[in-house]
Amino acid sequence: MDKLFLAAIKEETIGLDYFNHVGVGKINASYNTLKLINIHKPKLIINYLDKKTLPNDFWIIHIRDITKTEFKKPNNFLNYTIKEKKYFNRLELYQLKKNGT
């Protein structure tokens, strides 16, 4: 398996059968995530979070298409600052950090 899709609970990913559910709570979710990593050995891990559970520091993936559109922070991330940027051809990674943390 190249990709490992994670979410805390099934209710977050209704109709998305390819997600693995790791449970609620940092220790529980970490433990179950490590078990899944050891089993599947993924190259990419995608962790779904609803906007009520956004961490203070996280990465966003932006894919530039043929229009070469610049990354623009979505309105629900206006209280975050871009901490770091990484570029891989048309794939851009932006690390966002919540202001005041």
Secondary structure, DSSP 4 states (H G I P E B T S, - for coil): --EEEEESSGGGGTT-TTEEE--SSHHHHHHHHHHHHHHH--SEEEE---GGG--SEEEEEEE--TT-PPP---GGGTTEEEEEEEEETTEEEEEEEETT-
